[in-house]
Amino acid sequence: MPRGREPRALHRPDTSPVPRRFALLLVSGGLVALATGVGLSVTLTYGLVFVALLGGLAYALGVSGLAENRWVALPAFVLGLVAPFLLTFGVHSVLMQRIGHTERCVVAETDEHPSAKYPSVGYVLTCRSGEVELDRDWDDRLAVRETEVLVGPPLRPVWADDARWNLLPVTGVPVAMTLLVPVAWLIRKQP
């Protein structure tokens, strides 16, 4: 290639900045989707955590576009990817500690899956508040026909002996996500 000549590209990449309005719409829409996904996952099923994950990714793209600075992208994407899972499991555990109550339940039916890729046992438990369906890993299966379950409608029930979450990581992630938005706004390159 001769000196002083620029290589030709198939197309010129667009280097214009992301409009602030679009970036703020991504951030706010991502936070709404994150909150909706966490709420649905805590009450209905963990399968809906993908809604929160999409919201976390939209948040990360919005913050990265708002800042227009590479070093903000890493914490934004880390928070966007970690927040859905941390908030789903953490919020559920903290809320069950606060509003749930322990019930003594009797095993009514078991469904064993010892040869599956992830061996587990499905239990149907009869409690005072009604029937509850819960799963356990094969190594943690119940040795007796009675167990304790945390129940707190409208949240999904959990085993009473599951690990407890601390309130600090559950509140720390939303605070970090909220504080990253004004930081991204302030470091945005001025035109």
PEDACOR-V588096 format. One record per residue. N is the residue number from 1. PSI is psi in whole degrees, -180 to 180 (999 if undefined). Layout:
# PEDACOR-V588096
n-><N:N>
psi-><PSI:PSI>
This chain:
# PEDACOR-V588096
n-><1:2:3:4:5:6:7:8:9:10:11:12:13:14:15:16:17:18:19:20:21:22:23:24:25:26:27:28:29:30:31:32:33:34:35:36:37:38:39:40:41:42:43:44:45:46:47:48:49:50:51:52:53:54:55:56:57:58:59:60:61:62:63:64:65:66:67:68:69:70:71:72:73:74:75:76:77:78:79:80:81:82:83:84:85:86:87:88:89:90:91:92:93:94:95:96:97:98:99:100:101:102:103:104:105:106:107:108:109:110:111:112:113:114:115:116:117:118:119:120:121:122:123:124:125:126:127:128:129:130:131:132:133:134:135:136:137:138:139:140:141:142:143:144:145:146:147:148:149:150:151:152:153:154:155:156:157:158:159:160:161:162:163:164:165:166:167:168:169:170:171:172:173:174:175:176:177:178:179:180:181:182:183:184:185:186:187:188:189:190:191>
psi-><131:152:146:-1:138:141:146:137:158:-37:154:125:142:116:12:148:153:130:140:-40:-44:-42:-42:-34:-39:-43:-51:-41:-38:-41:-37:-45:-37:-48:-41:-45:-41:-44:-42:-38:-35:-34:-37:-70:151:-17:-20:11:-18:-29:-43:-37:-42:-39:-40:-39:-39:-41:-47:-42:-40:-45:-41:-41:-34:-40:-35:37:133:-35:-16:-23:-40:-54:-32:-44:-35:-47:-40:-32:-32:-36:-45:-44:-44:-44:-39:-53:-38:-46:-41:-45:-46:-42:-38:-33:-34:-47:-12:158:152:132:142:122:154:138:121:-33:146:147:102:139:70:-25:11:169:-42:93:134:173:128:132:141:118:140:117:174:-38:-2:-171:143:135:124:153:153:151:154:-39:-21:18:155:139:-21:169:1:148:169:139:138:122:135:81:142:9:155:142:155:163:141:-22:7:157:142:141:151:151:-24:-52:-29:-37:-23:-37:-50:-34:-44:-40:-40:-41:-24:-26:-52:-31:-44:-38:-42:-32:1:137:132:135:999>
